[in-house]
């Protein structure tokens, strides 16, 4: 395995709090995509001879790398190298439109291409095998697509509350269709009011029952409000609908021949857990673990739930 040098890439900033630091050894840099958009990548490359492999950890919609420092450290403690990037249009990756507050993309194929470049230019030649792909929410949907697109690259995968459907999908499709007539792709989706700088209180949040971890994320956003997005566009909604049509095609999921652990929160209010269960039934080698009292972000949940989560992950990776 060649030695990796980030000297040819532009250095990228990253956030820390007084009591929440980046894991030791972080390398943070921008990688130019073929359309000129800069993607922020962070990695932690283990130099041990007996490496456990590499974790390719991808966030959900409107998230950013710093939010996962705790989880990254836990994988490092288990002997893994870790690499992750901010999806284009969020975190510290470059936006595709001038209004940096809007969540915008027109087709998830663009995310697929970005992931492929990171995979082929950086991970394949420089990071230890086996490669384990992990994706949360939107990242879970896109990582599942990566398993389909790159059947020989991954040893196994883990999907956390993957974005495979919503309870109110019909309404969203109707709204998006109407907006195609009256609005542009860059306009806010009806119902997604711009809320720049307005925080959702812990009591009103639908992401986690853990107040400490929730407020830790808020403190990161306060340091750099532009690291998060403040509204969804019609273009983003259309891109989601297009990807749902792809993954629901007959025999699409059935072609994925990979061991996959799926973390499913039955009380999830962000994604539809029923669609997650349905996808698990279609995948040849999936194992689904249901959580009964968690919200959407199990990696950001209370310790009692995270303990169960890590027990399941450790057991799964032991036999990868």
C-alpha positions in Angstrom: 0.0 0.0 0.0 1.4 3.4 -1.1 1.9 6.2 1.5 -0.7 8.9 1.2 0.2 12.5 1.1 -2.3 15.4 1.2 0.3 17.9 -0.1 -1.4 18.2 -3.5 -4.7 19.1 -1.8 -5.8 22.4 -0.3 -5.9 22.3 3.5 -9.4 22.6 4.9 -10.5 23.9 8.3 -12.5 22.0 10.9 -14.3 22.9 14.1 -13.6 21.9 17.7 -15.1 22.8 21.1 -13.2 23.1 24.3 -14.6 19.8 25.5 -15.0 18.1 22.1 -11.9 17.8 20.0 -11.2 16.1 16.7 -9.6 12.7 17.2 -5.8 12.8 17.1 -4.2 12.6 13.7 -7.0 14.3 11.7 -6.1 15.3 8.1 -8.6 17.8 6.6 -8.5 18.9 3.0 -10.5 19.8 -0.1 -10.7 17.6 -3.1 -11.8 19.1 -6.5 -14.5 17.2 -8.3 -14.6 17.0 -12.1 -17.1 19.9 -12.2 -14.8 22.1 -10.0 -16.8 21.8 -6.8 -14.6 21.4 -3.7 -15.4 18.6 -1.3 -14.1 18.6 2.2 -12.6 15.3 3.2 -11.3 14.3 6.7 -9.4 11.1 7.4 -7.5 9.3 10.2 -5.1 6.8 8.7 -3.8 4.1 11.0 -0.1 3.1 10.5 -0.4 -0.1 12.5 0.8 -3.2 10.6 -2.3 -5.1 11.8 -5.0 -2.7 10.9 -8.6 -3.7 11.3 -9.4 -2.0 7.9 -11.1 1.2 6.9 -14.4 2.7 7.8 -15.9 4.9 5.1 -18.4 6.9 7.2 -21.0 9.1 5.4 -23.3 11.6 7.1 -27.0 12.3 6.5 -28.7 15.4 5.0 -27.7 18.7 6.6 -24.9 17.1 8.8 -21.2 17.6 8.9 -18.1 15.6 9.8 -17.5 17.2 13.2 -20.8 15.8 14.5 -19.3 12.3 14.3 -16.0 12.9 16.2 -17.2 10.7 19.0 -18.1 7.8 16.7 -14.9 8.2 14.7 -12.9 8.0 17.8 -14.7 4.8 18.8 -13.8 3.2 15.4 -10.2 4.4 15.8 -10.1 2.7 19.2 -11.1 -0.5 17.5 -8.1 -0.3 15.1 -9.8 1.2 12.1 -8.7 3.9 9.7 -11.6 6.3 9.1 -12.4 8.5 6.1 -15.5 10.7 5.5 -16.5 13.7 3.5 -19.1 16.4 3.6 -21.6 15.9 0.7 -21.5 18.7 -1.8 -23.8 21.5 -0.8 -23.5 21.0 3.0 -21.0 21.0 5.8 -17.8 22.7 4.6 -18.1 21.4 1.1 -18.8 23.9 -1.6 -22.3 24.8 -2.5 -23.8 24.5 -6.0 -25.8 27.8 -5.9 -25.1 31.3 -4.6 -27.5 31.0 -1.6 -25.4 28.9 0.8 -28.4 28.5 3.1 -30.4 26.3 0.7 -30.2 22.5 0.4 -29.9 22.1 -3.3 -29.0 19.3 -5.8 -30.9 18.1 -8.9 -29.8 14.5 -9.0 -28.2 12.1 -6.6 -26.1 10.8 -9.5 -23.9 13.8 -8.7 -23.3 12.5 -5.2 -22.6 9.1 -6.7 -19.8 10.6 -8.8 -18.3 12.4 -5.9 -18.2 9.3 -3.8 -16.7 7.3 -6.7 -13.9 9.8 -7.0 -13.0 9.7 -3.3 -13.2 5.9 -3.5 -10.9 5.5 -6.5 -8.5 8.4 -6.0 -7.9 8.2 -2.2 -9.4 5.1 -0.5 -8.5 2.4 -3.0 -4.8 3.1 -3.4 -4.0 4.4 0.1 -6.3 2.9 2.8 -6.1 -0.5 4.3 -8.6 -3.3 3.5 -11.2 -4.5 4.3 -13.4 -1.5 3.5 -16.6 -1.1 5.5 -19.1 1.4 4.2 -21.3 3.1 6.8 -24.1 5.6 6.0 -26.6 7.4 8.1 -30.0 8.7 6.8 -29.4 10.3 3.3 -25.9 8.9 3.6 -27.4 5.5 4.1 -29.4 5.8 0.9 -26.3 6.9 -1.0 -24.1 4.2 0.6 -26.6 1.6 -0.4 -26.3 2.9 -4.0 -22.5 2.7 -3.7 -22.9 -1.0 -2.7 -24.9 -1.5 -5.9 -22.5 0.6 -8.1 -19.3 -0.9 -6.7 -20.0 -4.5 -5.9 -16.4 -5.5 -5.4 -15.1 -2.6 -3.3 -16.8 -3.2 0.0 -16.4 -6.1 2.5 -19.6 -5.2 4.3 -21.8 -2.3 5.1 -23.8 -0.7 7.9 -26.9 1.5 7.3 -28.2 3.7 10.2 -31.8 4.8 9.8 -31.3 5.0 6.0 -33.4 7.4 4.0 -35.4 5.0 2.0 -38.8 6.6 2.3 -41.0 9.0 4.2 -44.5 8.7 5.6 -45.7 11.8 3.8 -44.2 10.9 0.4 -47.4 11.3 -1.6 -47.8 14.9 -0.3 -44.2 15.7 -1.0 -44.4 14.4 -4.6 -47.6 16.4 -5.2 -46.0 19.6 -3.8 -42.9 19.1 -5.8 -44.9 18.5 -9.0 -46.9 21.7 -8.5 -43.7 23.6 -7.9 -42.4 22.4 -11.3 -45.1 24.6 -12.9 -44.8 27.7 -10.7 -41.3 27.7 -9.2 -37.7 27.1 -10.0 -35.5 24.2 -8.7 -33.6 26.7 -6.6 -36.7 28.0 -4.8 -37.6 26.7 -1.4 -40.0 23.8 -1.3 -43.4 24.7 -0.1 -43.5 24.2 3.6 -39.7 24.6 4.0 -39.5 28.2 5.2 -36.1 29.7 5.5 -35.1 29.6 9.1 -31.6 31.0 9.2 -30.2 30.9 12.6 -33.4 29.7 14.3 -32.6 26.8 16.6 -34.9 23.9 17.4 -35.0 23.3 21.1 -34.1 19.9 22.5 -37.8 19.3 23.6 -39.0 19.9 20.0 -36.3 17.9 18.2 -36.9 14.6 16.4 -33.3 13.5 16.1 -32.3 12.2 19.6 -33.4 11.7 23.2 -29.9 12.6 24.4 -29.8 16.3 25.4 -26.1 16.5 25.9 -25.2 15.3 22.4 -28.0 17.3 20.8 -26.8 20.6 22.4 -23.2 19.7 21.5 -24.2 19.8 17.9 -25.9 23.1 18.4 -22.7 24.5 19.9 -20.8 23.5 16.8 -23.3 25.2 14.6 -23.1 28.4 16.7 -19.4 28.5 15.9 -20.1 28.4 12.2 -23.8 28.8 11.2 -22.9 28.2 7.6 -21.9 24.7 8.3 -25.5 23.7 8.3 -28.4 24.4 5.9 -31.6 26.3 6.7 -34.1 25.2 4.1 -34.9 22.6 1.4 -35.3 23.4 -2.3 -37.6 21.9 -4.8 -34.5 20.6 -6.7 -33.5 18.6 -3.6 -37.0 17.1 -3.2 -37.0 16.1 -6.9 -33.6 14.5 -6.5 -34.8 12.4 -3.5 -37.9 11.2 -5.5 -35.8 10.2 -8.4 -33.5 8.1 -6.2 -36.4 6.4 -4.5 -37.7 5.3 -7.9 -34.3 3.8 -8.7 -33.8 1.8 -5.5 -37.5 0.6 -5.7 -37.1 -0.9 -9.1 -37.7 -4.6 -9.4 -34.5 -6.7 -8.8 -32.4 -3.6 -7.9 -31.8 -4.4 -4.3 -31.8 -8.1 -5.0 -28.6 -7.7 -7.0 -26.6 -6.4 -4.0 -24.6 -9.4 -2.7 -23.1 -7.9 0.5 -23.5 -8.4 4.2 -25.3 -5.4 5.5 -26.3 -4.5 9.1 -29.3 -2.2 9.2 -30.1 0.0 12.2 -33.8 0.7 12.3 -35.5 3.1 14.8 -39.2 2.0 14.9 -40.3 5.4 16.3 -38.3 7.4 13.7 -40.1 10.6 12.8 -37.6 11.6 10.1 -37.6 8.5 7.8 -40.2 5.8 7.5 -39.0 2.7 9.3 -41.4 0.5 7.4 -39.6 1.3 4.2 -36.3 0.3 5.9 -37.8 -3.0 6.9 -39.1 -3.6 3.4 -35.6 -2.9 1.9 -34.1 -5.3 4.4 -36.3 -8.1 3.2 -35.2 -7.5 -0.4 -31.4 -7.5 0.4 -29.9 -11.0 0.3 -27.6 -10.8 3.2 -29.0 -8.1 5.5 -29.5 -8.2 9.2 -31.9 -5.6 10.7 -31.8 -4.5 14.3 -34.8 -2.6 15.6 -34.6 0.0 18.3 -37.9 0.8 20.1 -37.2 3.9 22.1 -34.8 5.9 19.9 -35.2 8.8 17.6 -33.6 9.1 14.2 -29.9 9.4 15.1 -28.9 6.3 17.0 -25.2 7.2 16.9 -26.2 10.4 18.8 -28.5 8.7 21.3 -28.3 8.0 25.0 -25.5 5.7 26.2 -27.9 2.9 27.0 -28.9 2.8 23.3 -25.4 3.4 22.0 -24.2 0.4 24.1 -26.6 -1.9 22.3 -25.6 -0.3 19.0 -22.0 -0.9 19.5 -22.6 -4.5 20.7 -24.4 -5.1 17.4 -21.7 -3.4 15.3 -18.9 -5.3 17.1 -20.6 -8.6 16.6 -21.3 -7.9 13.0 -17.8 -6.7 12.1 -16.2 -9.7 14.0 -17.5 -11.9 11.3 -17.1 -9.6 8.3 
